[in-house]
Amino acid sequence: MFETGLSLQPTQRELANLLDLGIVKKRETRDRVYYEINTLSPFFKLLCEICGSAQKQRADLKKE
């Protein structure tokens, strides 16, 4: 399990927001809930571009 440092309620609220926007998909089993990126979301390509740009800027800063 990955730790975010956030308490449960704010994390659940943000996941619910992302789910409502269609950015993530939710799958439930008997005792667990799984979230994954919805690659069919109209936001997916834009978010990839934003994240890619941020990663490139970060890498460029590390080179300096």
HTML snippet that shows the backbone in 3Dmol.js (N, CA, C, O; Angstrom):
<script src="https://3Dmol.org/build/3Dmol-min.js"></script>
<div id="view" style="width:600px;height:400px;position:relative"></div>
<script>
const pdb = `
ATOM      1  N   MET A   1       0.842  -1.179   0.000  1.00  0.00           N
ATOM      2  CA  MET A   1       0.000   0.000   0.000  1.00  0.00           C
ATOM      3  C   MET A   1       0.889   1.244   0.000  1.00  0.00           C
ATOM      4  O   MET A   1       1.899   1.298   0.702  1.00  0.00           O
ATOM      5  N   PHE A   2       0.504   2.231  -0.788  1.00  0.00           N
ATOM      6  CA  PHE A   2       1.266   3.459  -0.863  1.00  0.00           C
ATOM      7  C   PHE A   2       0.737   4.459   0.154  1.00  0.00           C
ATOM      8  O   PHE A   2      -0.473   4.580   0.344  1.00  0.00           O
ATOM      9  N   GLU A   3       1.632   5.160   0.796  1.00  0.00           N
ATOM     10  CA  GLU A   3       1.224   6.162   1.771  1.00  0.00           C
ATOM     11  C   GLU A   3       1.303   7.542   1.148  1.00  0.00           C
ATOM     12  O   GLU A   3       2.280   7.882   0.482  1.00  0.00           O
ATOM     13  N   THR A   4       0.265   8.332   1.373  1.00  0.00           N
ATOM     14  CA  THR A   4       0.225   9.676   0.815  1.00  0.00           C
ATOM     15  C   THR A   4       0.462  10.737   1.869  1.00  0.00           C
ATOM     16  O   THR A   4       0.765  11.883   1.535  1.00  0.00           O
ATOM     17  N   GLY A   5       0.328  10.375   3.136  1.00  0.00           N
ATOM     18  CA  GLY A   5       0.431  11.359   4.199  1.00  0.00           C
ATOM     19  C   GLY A   5      -0.878  12.092   4.431  1.00  0.00           C
ATOM     20  O   GLY A   5      -0.960  12.960   5.300  1.00  0.00           O
ATOM     21  N   LEU A   6      -1.904  11.748   3.658  1.00  0.00           N
ATOM     22  CA  LEU A   6      -3.210  12.379   3.812  1.00  0.00           C
ATOM     23  C   LEU A   6      -4.113  11.502   4.671  1.00  0.00           C
ATOM     24  O   LEU A   6      -3.971  10.280   4.690  1.00  0.00           O
ATOM     25  N   SER A   7      -5.033  12.130   5.374  1.00  0.00           N
ATOM     26  CA  SER A   7      -5.987  11.334   6.139  1.00  0.00           C
ATOM     27  C   SER A   7      -7.025  10.753   5.184  1.00  0.00           C
ATOM     28  O   SER A   7      -7.124  11.174   4.031  1.00  0.00           O
ATOM     29  N   LEU A   8      -7.782   9.802   5.664  1.00  0.00           N
ATOM     30  CA  LEU A   8      -8.694   9.039   4.823  1.00  0.00           C
ATOM     31  C   LEU A   8      -9.797   9.899   4.200  1.00  0.00           C
ATOM     32  O   LEU A   8     -10.067   9.776   3.005  1.00  0.00           O
ATOM     33  N   GLN A   9     -10.429  10.758   4.981  1.00  0.00           N
ATOM     34  CA  GLN A   9     -11.561  11.524   4.470  1.00  0.00           C
ATOM     35  C   GLN A   9     -11.199  12.432   3.285  1.00  0.00           C
ATOM     36  O   GLN A   9     -11.905  12.406   2.277  1.00  0.00           O
ATOM     37  N   PRO A  10     -10.133  13.228   3.368  1.00  0.00           N
ATOM     38  CA  PRO A  10      -9.772  14.050   2.195  1.00  0.00           C
ATOM     39  C   PRO A  10      -9.397  13.200   0.975  1.00  0.00           C
ATOM     40  O   PRO A  10      -9.693  13.575  -0.160  1.00  0.00           O
ATOM     41  N   THR A  11      -8.757  12.076   1.207  1.00  0.00           N
ATOM     42  CA  THR A  11      -8.385  11.190   0.110  1.00  0.00           C
ATOM     43  C   THR A  11      -9.631  10.631  -0.566  1.00  0.00           C
ATOM     44  O   THR A  11      -9.719  10.601  -1.793  1.00  0.00           O
ATOM     45  N   GLN A  12     -10.589  10.190   0.235  1.00  0.00           N
ATOM     46  CA  GLN A  12     -11.842   9.669  -0.319  1.00  0.00           C
ATOM     47  C   GLN A  12     -12.592  10.754  -1.090  1.00  0.00           C
ATOM     48  O   GLN A  12     -13.169  10.480  -2.142  1.00  0.00           O
ATOM     49  N   ARG A  13     -12.586  11.964  -0.580  1.00  0.00           N
ATOM     50  CA  ARG A  13     -13.263  13.079  -1.244  1.00  0.00           C
ATOM     51  C   ARG A  13     -12.626  13.363  -2.605  1.00  0.00           C
ATOM     52  O   ARG A  13     -13.332  13.551  -3.595  1.00  0.00           O
ATOM     53  N   GLU A  14     -11.295  13.393  -2.654  1.00  0.00           N
ATOM     54  CA  GLU A  14     -10.614  13.666  -3.922  1.00  0.00           C
ATOM     55  C   GLU A  14     -10.818  12.531  -4.919  1.00  0.00           C
ATOM     56  O   GLU A  14     -10.997  12.778  -6.111  1.00  0.00           O
ATOM     57  N   LEU A  15     -10.794  11.298  -4.442  1.00  0.00           N
ATOM     58  CA  LEU A  15     -11.051  10.169  -5.336  1.00  0.00           C
ATOM     59  C   LEU A  15     -12.481  10.232  -5.873  1.00  0.00           C
ATOM     60  O   LEU A  15     -12.712   9.927  -7.043  1.00  0.00           O
ATOM     61  N   ALA A  16     -13.435  10.621  -5.039  1.00  0.00           N
ATOM     62  CA  ALA A  16     -14.825  10.774  -5.482  1.00  0.00           C
ATOM     63  C   ALA A  16     -14.927  11.870  -6.548  1.00  0.00           C
ATOM     64  O   ALA A  16     -15.668  11.717  -7.519  1.00  0.00           O
ATOM     65  N   ASN A  17     -14.197  12.962  -6.377  1.00  0.00           N
ATOM     66  CA  ASN A  17     -14.188  14.036  -7.384  1.00  0.00           C
ATOM     67  C   ASN A  17     -13.627  13.530  -8.708  1.00  0.00           C
ATOM     68  O   ASN A  17     -14.198  13.785  -9.768  1.00  0.00           O
ATOM     69  N   LEU A  18     -12.508  12.812  -8.643  1.00  0.00           N
ATOM     70  CA  LEU A  18     -11.897  12.269  -9.859  1.00  0.00           C
ATOM     71  C   LEU A  18     -12.815  11.254 -10.532  1.00  0.00           C
ATOM     72  O   LEU A  18     -12.880  11.188 -11.759  1.00  0.00           O
ATOM     73  N   LEU A  19     -13.513  10.474  -9.737  1.00  0.00           N
ATOM     74  CA  LEU A  19     -14.471   9.498 -10.252  1.00  0.00           C
ATOM     75  C   LEU A  19     -15.639  10.210 -10.934  1.00  0.00           C
ATOM     76  O   LEU A  19     -16.052   9.818 -12.025  1.00  0.00           O
ATOM     77  N   ASP A  20     -16.169  11.247 -10.300  1.00  0.00           N
ATOM     78  CA  ASP A  20     -17.274  12.023 -10.877  1.00  0.00           C
ATOM     79  C   ASP A  20     -16.890  12.651 -12.213  1.00  0.00           C
ATOM     80  O   ASP A  20     -17.722  12.751 -13.114  1.00  0.00           O
ATOM     81  N   LEU A  21     -15.639  13.073 -12.343  1.00  0.00           N
ATOM     82  CA  LEU A  21     -15.157  13.671 -13.589  1.00  0.00           C
ATOM     83  C   LEU A  21     -14.820  12.626 -14.651  1.00  0.00           C
ATOM     84  O   LEU A  21     -14.593  12.964 -15.813  1.00  0.00           O
ATOM     85  N   GLY A  22     -14.790  11.359 -14.246  1.00  0.00           N
ATOM     86  CA  GLY A  22     -14.460  10.291 -15.184  1.00  0.00           C
ATOM     87  C   GLY A  22     -12.976  10.102 -15.391  1.00  0.00           C
ATOM     88  O   GLY A  22     -12.564   9.394 -16.310  1.00  0.00           O
ATOM     89  N   ILE A  23     -12.159  10.726 -14.548  1.00  0.00           N
ATOM     90  CA  ILE A  23     -10.702  10.634 -14.690  1.00  0.00           C
ATOM     91  C   ILE A  23     -10.186   9.291 -14.181  1.00  0.00           C
ATOM     92  O   ILE A  23      -9.203   8.763 -14.700  1.00  0.00           O
ATOM     93  N   VAL A  24     -10.846   8.746 -13.173  1.00  0.00           N
ATOM     94  CA  VAL A  24     -10.485   7.424 -12.662  1.00  0.00           C
ATOM     95  C   VAL A  24     -11.693   6.497 -12.736  1.00  0.00           C
ATOM     96  O   VAL A  24     -12.841   6.935 -12.816  1.00  0.00           O
ATOM     97  N   LYS A  25     -11.394   5.202 -12.707  1.00  0.00           N
ATOM     98  CA  LYS A  25     -12.422   4.165 -12.646  1.00  0.00           C
ATOM     99  C   LYS A  25     -12.270   3.463 -11.298  1.00  0.00           C
ATOM    100  O   LYS A  25     -11.188   3.445 -10.711  1.00  0.00           O
ATOM    101  N   LYS A  26     -13.357   2.895 -10.824  1.00  0.00           N
ATOM    102  CA  LYS A  26     -13.370   2.242  -9.511  1.00  0.00           C
ATOM    103  C   LYS A  26     -13.815   0.798  -9.677  1.00  0.00           C
ATOM    104  O   LYS A  26     -14.763   0.493 -10.401  1.00  0.00           O
ATOM    105  N   ARG A  27     -13.093  -0.087  -8.977  1.00  0.00           N
ATOM    106  CA  ARG A  27     -13.459  -1.501  -8.958  1.00  0.00           C
ATOM    107  C   ARG A  27     -13.462  -1.949  -7.511  1.00  0.00           C
ATOM    108  O   ARG A  27     -12.508  -1.704  -6.772  1.00  0.00           O
ATOM    109  N   GLU A  28     -14.527  -2.599  -7.113  1.00  0.00           N
ATOM    110  CA  GLU A  28     -14.653  -3.050  -5.725  1.00  0.00           C
ATOM    111  C   GLU A  28     -14.647  -4.571  -5.659  1.00  0.00           C
ATOM    112  O   GLU A  28     -15.237  -5.254  -6.497  1.00  0.00           O
ATOM    113  N   THR A  29     -13.968  -5.080  -4.644  1.00  0.00           N
ATOM    114  CA  THR A  29     -14.047  -6.499  -4.319  1.00  0.00           C
ATOM    115  C   THR A  29     -14.737  -6.590  -2.970  1.00  0.00           C
ATOM    116  O   THR A  29     -15.249  -5.592  -2.464  1.00  0.00           O
ATOM    117  N   ARG A  30     -14.753  -7.742  -2.403  1.00  0.00           N
ATOM    118  CA  ARG A  30     -15.437  -7.914  -1.128  1.00  0.00           C
ATOM    119  C   ARG A  30     -14.894  -7.006  -0.034  1.00  0.00           C
ATOM    120  O   ARG A  30     -15.660  -6.461   0.761  1.00  0.00           O
ATOM    121  N   ASP A  31     -13.579  -6.843   0.009  1.00  0.00           N
ATOM    122  CA  ASP A  31     -12.996  -6.075   1.116  1.00  0.00           C
ATOM    123  C   ASP A  31     -12.023  -4.978   0.675  1.00  0.00           C
ATOM    124  O   ASP A  31     -11.325  -4.398   1.507  1.00  0.00           O
ATOM    125  N   ARG A  32     -11.974  -4.691  -0.638  1.00  0.00           N
ATOM    126  CA  ARG A  32     -11.054  -3.659  -1.122  1.00  0.00           C
ATOM    127  C   ARG A  32     -11.704  -2.836  -2.230  1.00  0.00           C
ATOM    128  O   ARG A  32     -12.646  -3.267  -2.895  1.00  0.00           O
ATOM    129  N   VAL A  33     -11.159  -1.636  -2.397  1.00  0.00           N
ATOM    130  CA  VAL A  33     -11.581  -0.768  -3.490  1.00  0.00           C
ATOM    131  C   VAL A  33     -10.327  -0.389  -4.267  1.00  0.00           C
ATOM    132  O   VAL A  33      -9.328   0.035  -3.686  1.00  0.00           O
ATOM    133  N   TYR A  34     -10.387  -0.546  -5.575  1.00  0.00           N
ATOM    134  CA  TYR A  34      -9.257  -0.227  -6.440  1.00  0.00           C
ATOM    135  C   TYR A  34      -9.645   0.905  -7.382  1.00  0.00           C
ATOM    136  O   TYR A  34     -10.757   0.932  -7.910  1.00  0.00           O
ATOM    137  N   TYR A  35      -8.725   1.834  -7.587  1.00  0.00           N
ATOM    138  CA  TYR A  35      -8.925   2.938  -8.520  1.00  0.00           C
ATOM    139  C   TYR A  35      -7.838   2.852  -9.575  1.00  0.00           C
ATOM    140  O   TYR A  35      -6.694   2.506  -9.281  1.00  0.00           O
ATOM    141  N   GLU A  36      -8.209   3.171 -10.804  1.00  0.00           N
ATOM    142  CA  GLU A  36      -7.219   3.216 -11.874  1.00  0.00           C
ATOM    143  C   GLU A  36      -7.551   4.356 -12.824  1.00  0.00           C
ATOM    144  O   GLU A  36      -8.694   4.809 -12.892  1.00  0.00           O
ATOM    145  N   ILE A  37      -6.558   4.806 -13.545  1.00  0.00           N
ATOM    146  CA  ILE A  37      -6.736   5.886 -14.506  1.00  0.00           C
ATOM    147  C   ILE A  37      -7.669   5.408 -15.618  1.00  0.00           C
ATOM    148  O   ILE A  37      -7.533   4.294 -16.122  1.00  0.00           O
ATOM    149  N   ASN A  38      -8.602   6.254 -15.986  1.00  0.00           N
ATOM    150  CA  ASN A  38      -9.511   5.962 -17.094  1.00  0.00           C
ATOM    151  C   ASN A  38      -8.897   6.538 -18.364  1.00  0.00           C
ATOM    152  O   ASN A  38      -8.991   7.739 -18.617  1.00  0.00           O
ATOM    153  N   THR A  39      -8.274   5.687 -19.153  1.00  0.00           N
ATOM    154  CA  THR A  39      -7.595   6.146 -20.367  1.00  0.00           C
ATOM    155  C   THR A  39      -8.586   6.596 -21.446  1.00  0.00           C
ATOM    156  O   THR A  39      -8.175   7.198 -22.438  1.00  0.00           O
ATOM    157  N   LEU A  40      -9.870   6.319 -21.271  1.00  0.00           N
ATOM    158  CA  LEU A  40     -10.891   6.755 -22.224  1.00  0.00           C
ATOM    159  C   LEU A  40     -11.470   8.121 -21.856  1.00  0.00           C
ATOM    160  O   LEU A  40     -12.290   8.673 -22.589  1.00  0.00           O
ATOM    161  N   SER A  41     -11.042   8.654 -20.729  1.00  0.00           N
ATOM    162  CA  SER A  41     -11.521   9.961 -20.296  1.00  0.00           C
ATOM    163  C   SER A  41     -11.068  11.040 -21.275  1.00  0.00           C
ATOM    164  O   SER A  41      -9.948  10.982 -21.784  1.00  0.00           O
ATOM    165  N   PRO A  42     -11.936  12.037 -21.548  1.00  0.00           N
ATOM    166  CA  PRO A  42     -11.509  13.134 -22.418  1.00  0.00           C
ATOM    167  C   PRO A  42     -10.363  13.959 -21.806  1.00  0.00           C
ATOM    168  O   PRO A  42      -9.692  14.707 -22.516  1.00  0.00           O
ATOM    169  N   PHE A  43     -10.144  13.823 -20.508  1.00  0.00           N
ATOM    170  CA  PHE A  43      -9.062  14.548 -19.834  1.00  0.00           C
ATOM    171  C   PHE A  43      -7.719  13.818 -19.906  1.00  0.00           C
ATOM    172  O   PHE A  43      -6.678  14.409 -19.616  1.00  0.00           O
ATOM    173  N   PHE A  44      -7.735  12.549 -20.286  1.00  0.00           N
ATOM    174  CA  PHE A  44      -6.535  11.714 -20.192  1.00  0.00           C
ATOM    175  C   PHE A  44      -5.361  12.290 -20.982  1.00  0.00           C
ATOM    176  O   PHE A  44      -4.262  12.432 -20.446  1.00  0.00           O
ATOM    177  N   LYS A  45      -5.587  12.619 -22.242  1.00  0.00           N
ATOM    178  CA  LYS A  45      -4.485  13.112 -23.086  1.00  0.00           C
ATOM    179  C   LYS A  45      -3.916  14.415 -22.529  1.00  0.00           C
ATOM    180  O   LYS A  45      -2.699  14.585 -22.457  1.00  0.00           O
ATOM    181  N   LEU A  46      -4.787  15.321 -22.143  1.00  0.00           N
ATOM    182  CA  LEU A  46      -4.341  16.603 -21.592  1.00  0.00           C
ATOM    183  C   LEU A  46      -3.531  16.402 -20.306  1.00  0.00           C
ATOM    184  O   LEU A  46      -2.487  17.027 -20.123  1.00  0.00           O
ATOM    185  N   LEU A  47      -4.013  15.536 -19.425  1.00  0.00           N
ATOM    186  CA  LEU A  47      -3.291  15.277 -18.174  1.00  0.00           C
ATOM    187  C   LEU A  47      -1.929  14.643 -18.445  1.00  0.00           C
ATOM    188  O   LEU A  47      -0.956  14.947 -17.754  1.00  0.00           O
ATOM    189  N   CYS A  48      -1.852  13.772 -19.437  1.00  0.00           N
ATOM    190  CA  CYS A  48      -0.558  13.177 -19.809  1.00  0.00           C
ATOM    191  C   CYS A  48       0.409  14.245 -20.300  1.00  0.00           C
ATOM    192  O   CYS A  48       1.594  14.227 -19.969  1.00  0.00           O
ATOM    193  N   GLU A  49      -0.114  15.178 -21.097  1.00  0.00           N
ATOM    194  CA  GLU A  49       0.738  16.263 -21.591  1.00  0.00           C
ATOM    195  C   GLU A  49       1.226  17.148 -20.449  1.00  0.00           C
ATOM    196  O   GLU A  49       2.392  17.540 -20.417  1.00  0.00           O
ATOM    197  N   ILE A  50       0.340  17.456 -19.522  1.00  0.00           N
ATOM    198  CA  ILE A  50       0.716  18.283 -18.372  1.00  0.00           C
ATOM    199  C   ILE A  50       1.761  17.569 -17.523  1.00  0.00           C
ATOM    200  O   ILE A  50       2.768  18.162 -17.137  1.00  0.00           O
ATOM    201  N   CYS A  51       1.519  16.304 -17.237  1.00  0.00           N
ATOM    202  CA  CYS A  51       2.471  15.547 -16.406  1.00  0.00           C
ATOM    203  C   CYS A  51       3.801  15.359 -17.114  1.00  0.00           C
ATOM    204  O   CYS A  51       4.858  15.436 -16.488  1.00  0.00           O
ATOM    205  N   GLY A  52       3.753  15.114 -18.414  1.00  0.00           N
ATOM    206  CA  GLY A  52       4.987  14.968 -19.189  1.00  0.00           C
ATOM    207  C   GLY A  52       5.794  16.246 -19.191  1.00  0.00           C
ATOM    208  O   GLY A  52       7.019  16.217 -19.069  1.00  0.00           O
ATOM    209  N   SER A  53       5.112  17.364 -19.330  1.00  0.00           N
ATOM    210  CA  SER A  53       5.791  18.657 -19.320  1.00  0.00           C
ATOM    211  C   SER A  53       6.428  18.928 -17.950  1.00  0.00           C
ATOM    212  O   SER A  53       7.556  19.412 -17.866  1.00  0.00           O
ATOM    213  N   ALA A  54       5.701  18.614 -16.898  1.00  0.00           N
ATOM    214  CA  ALA A  54       6.226  18.822 -15.543  1.00  0.00           C
ATOM    215  C   ALA A  54       7.425  17.912 -15.287  1.00  0.00           C
ATOM    216  O   ALA A  54       8.397  18.333 -14.661  1.00  0.00           O
ATOM    217  N   GLN A  55       7.366  16.677 -15.762  1.00  0.00           N
ATOM    218  CA  GLN A  55       8.497  15.759 -15.582  1.00  0.00           C
ATOM    219  C   GLN A  55       9.726  16.254 -16.339  1.00  0.00           C
ATOM    220  O   GLN A  55      10.849  16.161 -15.842  1.00  0.00           O
ATOM    221  N   LYS A  56       9.505  16.780 -17.548  1.00  0.00           N
ATOM    222  CA  LYS A  56      10.631  17.294 -18.326  1.00  0.00           C
ATOM    223  C   LYS A  56      11.266  18.482 -17.619  1.00  0.00           C
ATOM    224  O   LYS A  56      12.491  18.580 -17.545  1.00  0.00           O
ATOM    225  N   GLN A  57      10.441  19.384 -17.100  1.00  0.00           N
ATOM    226  CA  GLN A  57      10.970  20.552 -16.377  1.00  0.00           C
ATOM    227  C   GLN A  57      11.752  20.112 -15.150  1.00  0.00           C
ATOM    228  O   GLN A  57      12.807  20.667 -14.843  1.00  0.00           O
ATOM    229  N   ARG A  58      11.235  19.121 -14.458  1.00  0.00           N
ATOM    230  CA  ARG A  58      11.926  18.611 -13.266  1.00  0.00           C
ATOM    231  C   ARG A  58      13.280  18.017 -13.634  1.00  0.00           C
ATOM    232  O   ARG A  58      14.286  18.269 -12.971  1.00  0.00           O
ATOM    233  N   ALA A  59      13.288  17.223 -14.707  1.00  0.00           N
ATOM    234  CA  ALA A  59      14.540  16.616 -15.164  1.00  0.00           C
ATOM    235  C   ALA A  59      15.542  17.693 -15.582  1.00  0.00           C
ATOM    236  O   ALA A  59      16.735  17.583 -15.296  1.00  0.00           O
ATOM    237  N   ASP A  60      15.051  18.735 -16.260  1.00  0.00           N
ATOM    238  CA  ASP A  60      15.933  19.826 -16.675  1.00  0.00           C
ATOM    239  C   ASP A  60      16.533  20.551 -15.464  1.00  0.00           C
ATOM    240  O   ASP A  60      17.699  20.944 -15.490  1.00  0.00           O
ATOM    241  N   LEU A  61      15.746  20.725 -14.422  1.00  0.00           N
ATOM    242  CA  LEU A  61      16.244  21.391 -13.209  1.00  0.00           C
ATOM    243  C   LEU A  61      17.312  20.548 -12.519  1.00  0.00           C
ATOM    244  O   LEU A  61      18.270  21.087 -11.965  1.00  0.00           O
ATOM    245  N   LYS A  62      17.146  19.229 -12.553  1.00  0.00           N
ATOM    246  CA  LYS A  62      18.130  18.359 -11.921  1.00  0.00           C
ATOM    247  C   LYS A  62      19.470  18.408 -12.643  1.00  0.00           C
ATOM    248  O   LYS A  62      20.521  18.213 -12.033  1.00  0.00           O
ATOM    249  N   LYS A  63      19.425  18.668 -13.943  1.00  0.00           N
ATOM    250  CA  LYS A  63      20.667  18.737 -14.732  1.00  0.00           C
ATOM    251  C   LYS A  63      21.493  19.966 -14.386  1.00  0.00           C
ATOM    252  O   LYS A  63      22.713  19.970 -14.550  1.00  0.00           O
ATOM    253  N   GLU A  64      20.817  21.015 -13.902  1.00  0.00           N
ATOM    254  CA  GLU A  64      21.523  22.279 -13.629  1.00  0.00           C
ATOM    255  C   GLU A  64      22.343  22.203 -12.383  1.00  0.00           C
ATOM    256  O   GLU A  64      22.997  23.178 -12.014  1.00  0.00           O
TER     257      GLU A  64
END
`;
const viewer = $3Dmol.createViewer("view");
viewer.addModel(pdb, "pdb");
viewer.setStyle({}, {cartoon: {color: "spectrum"}});
viewer.zoomTo();
viewer.render();
</script>
